[in-house]
Structures are given as structure tokens and as C-alpha cells.
Amino acid sequence: MKIVHVENYDEMSMRAARTVFNKIVESERVVLGLATGSTPEKMYDYLVDMLNKNKVDLSHVYTINLDEYVGLGNDHPQSYHQYMNRIFFDRVPIPKDHTFIPHGDAPDLEAEVERYEQVIEELGGVDLQVLGIGRNGHIAFNEPGTPFDSRTHVVDLAETTVNDNARFFDTVEEVPRQAITMGLDTIMSAKSILLLVSGDEKEEALACMIDCEVSEELPATILQRHHDVTVIADDEALE
């Protein structure tokens, strides 16, 4: 595991964008695993700027997102479909049929998780997976206690996760209580992983992810077992 210590959120975002940009331009075909939430927002801004200024052909790029809220349609303003459109897909020329996100309003959720896992397999797996980490050590929406052998599945969100995500909704009551998420085994199948961590509220989770015994009670500790993980973390997260 490689730890890259940066000064602040802005530098973390720039370094992360540069890593993804380099992966895109150096690859004949690439599958990117993408994350949502507040942590990668500035990374996407920088990445959009780099791709557009350099007029990069993105016809060889495929993206697979980590998760989506159960119950939110693709056009819901707080869905991750709309998040990704606003922050990335509508701003760069990646073919829309090369982008994949779970359908949170699928009538048969079990069929949807099986379909999504099949999509990942048909793409040949993820080449570079971007991740964040939750205060309770979750990665994607894999909450504490999630089995390490989990593949894409439906998860009940922990109260800490619901409260952390309430800032994106008008009230905490509007936050969905379930999500479809890539499982831990699915994430670990990625060839390379890039973990972004910013802020003192993530300090404890990051420290334990690096140094604690590998345990399903802190899902992010599984990353200790991956052969190619780069962590970009700022001063506050590494204090």
C-alpha cells in the first residue's frame, strides 16, 4: 500500500485527477470504477479540465459506478445517475453507452444486482477503482459486518451513513435506507485501487484501515490485502 501525503483537499483532488488522466491516456482500453459523494467532487472538476484542454479521445473509456440508492429513479435529482451526469458525464465526451450505474428503482432488485455483476464481468473487470472511505470504515456502501466475499448486493445503510448523506437532501427522512453497491470482493477484483481521504473526521477510519487487524467490522481494512492500492490523504486525515 502506497500512502501519498498531500497538504489539503485541493492537492488531493489534483493528484487523483492526474492519476486517472494518466491511466486514460496511457491505455488502449480502460474500465474506470467511479465513486460519488463529496470527496471526489473536485477530482472530477480537475479531470474534466484536463481531458477537455487536451482534447482527449474518450471512445476507449468505460465507467462502472460503485452504487446507487434503492428507490430513486435515474432522473431523481439526488440519484447517483444525476450526480454523475452533472459532475462528469455531461461535461466530457465519454459515450453514454459506455457508462454504467445500478438502477435503484429496478422492480426486481435481486435481478438487478445479478445483472450489474454480469456487466462488470463482461467489461473484463475494473482497471482502476476510485474509492472514498466512510467515518465507520465503509467503502462504497459496504457497512461494518459486510462479508469480505460479497459481490454486488443490496445493503441496509447504517445510521451514521444516513446522517452523513443527509446534507445532500432537504431532510434526513428523505435519505434512502438501502442501496445497491458493489461488494467487497467485487472491489478487490479491480487491478488497481485509488483511495481518496480528506478531513479530520476520516482520521480514525484511515488510521485503522492502515494499521488495524483485517476485520469485516471495519470493511476498509480488506484493502491491506490488495496488491496495488494508492492512498492520497491530506494533512487533516493523516494527523
N, C-alpha and C positions, 0 to 999 in steps of 0.2 A: 504494500500500500504506500502510495506516494502522497505526502502532505505538502501542499503549496500554501505557504503563509503569505497573505496579502494584507494590505493596510485597512481596506474598507470595502463596503458593498460595491462601490463603483469599480474598483480594481478587480474584485472577484468576478463581476459581470463581464468586464472586458477580457479577462484571461479565459473565461469559459467560452465566450463568443469566438475568440481566436482559436481555441481548441476545436470547436465544432466546425468553424470555417475551414481550417486546415484539413480536417477529415473529409469535408465535402470536395474540396478542390484536388485533393490527392487521390481520390477514389474514382474508379471507373463506374462503380455502382455502390450505393451506400444506403443502409437502413438505419435511420436515427430513431432512438427511443426518446420521446419527449415528455417533459414534466410540465405541470401547471402550478398555480399558486403565485404568491408574491415573490418568492426567492428568485425564480428565473426571469422575471419580467424585464429587467434591464439587460440581461444577456440577450434576449430576443431583439431588443432595440438595437444593440450594437451589431448583432448578427445580420439583421435586415440592412443596416447601413453598409456593412462590409460586402454583402452579396450584391447589393444594387450598385454601389460605387464601382465594383469590379466587374459588373455585368456578367456574373457567373451563370452559366447554363445549369439549370437545376433539373433537367429532364431525367437524370440518373439518380435522383434522390427520392427515397421513400421514407415516410414517417409513420411511427406507431406510437400512440399515446398510452400513458400508463393507466388512465382511469376515467371514469365518468360517474356522476351522481345517478342513482336509481330514481326514476320518476320524472326526470327533467328531459323534455324533448330536445332535439338538436337545435331548435330555434329559440329555446329559453335563454334569456339574457345572461343567466348565471351558469349555464351549462358549459362544460369544457369545450364543446364544439364551438360555441360562440367566443369563448376566451381565446382559443387558438386562431380563429378567423381574425379577430380584432388585432391580436398582438403579433401574428406571424403570417398565417396563410394568405390573408388578403393583401399582404404587403410585399410578397416575393412570388416569383413565377414557378413555384413547385406545382406540377399538375395535380389538380384536386383529387383525381382518382388514384394518386399515389399516397394520399393521406388517410390514416385510419384511426378512429376513435370508437370506443364501445358505444352502443346505443342504450342509453339509460332508460328509455321508455319502451324497450322491447317487450312484447306481450309474453314471451317465454324467456325468462332471464337465464335459465339453465342452458337453453339452446343458444342464447347469445354468448355466454361465456365459452361454450364449446366452439362456436363459430369464430370468436375472436382469437382463441388459441390456435385454431386452424389457419387463420390469416397470418399470424406470426410465423408459423411453420412454413407456410407456402412462400413467404418472403425470404426464407432462409435464415431467420433469426435476426437479432439486433446486432449491429456492428458497434455502435456507440450509444450507451444508455445514459441520459442525463437524469439525475436524481436530486431531490432535496431530502431533508430529514425533519420529522416532527419532534416536538418537545418530549413526547413519550417514546421516541425512538422508532416511530413508524417510518417506513419507506413505501412510496405510493400510498395506498390506503390499507396496507398490511399492519393491523394493530397488534399490540403485545398479545402473545399467545398464538399468533398465526403459525401454522406448521411450516417448517422450512421446505417441505416438499410440495407446497401449494403451487398450483398453476392458476390461470385466470379464474376468478371466482367472485361471488357476491359476498360482501362483508358488511357487518354492522359497525357503524362508526362509533368510536369511543367518545365519551362526553367531552374530553379535552380537545379532540379533533373538531367536534361540532362547534365548540366555543371558539376555537382558533379561527374557524372558517366563517363565523357569524359576521365578521366585518365585511364580507362580500355580499351580504343580504341585508334587507331592511330590519329584520328581527331574527333572533336566534331560532324562533319557532319555524321559520321558513327554511332553515338548513335541512337538507335531506338527511335521513338517519342511516341510509345504506348507500353503497357504491359498488360498481363493478371495477375490479382492479386486477392488473397483472399480479400473479402470485410471486412469492419469493423465489421459487425455483425457476420461474419464467425469467425474472430479472437477472438471476445468477447465470442464466444461459447466454446473456449478452457477452460479446467478445471483449468489450472494454466498458468501464463504468466511470462516469464523471459525477462526483457528488459535490454539490454547492451548499455551503453553510455560512450564514451571516447572522450576527446579532448575539447578544449575551444570553437571550432566552434559549438559545440552542447549545450553549456551552456544555451543560451537563450531559446532554444526549450525545454530543460529539465526543467528549472525553470517554464516555462509556463505550461508544461504538469502537473506538480505537483500542482501549485497554481492558475492557471488562471481558469476562468469560463469555464465549459464544453461547447465546441462550435465546430461545423463542420469546422470552419475556422482554427482550429488547431486540426487535427484529433486525435493526441495522447492524447488529454485531455479525450477522451472517456475511457481511462484506469482507470480514477478515479472511474468509475462505476463498475469495475470488483472486485470480491470478493477475488482474490488471485493473486496479482501482486508483483513480487520482482524486484526491480531496482538495478542493480550493476553498479555504476558510479565512475569514478576516480576523482582525485583532480581537474583536469582542467575543467571537466564538471560540477563540483559542486561549483566552486569558486563563 
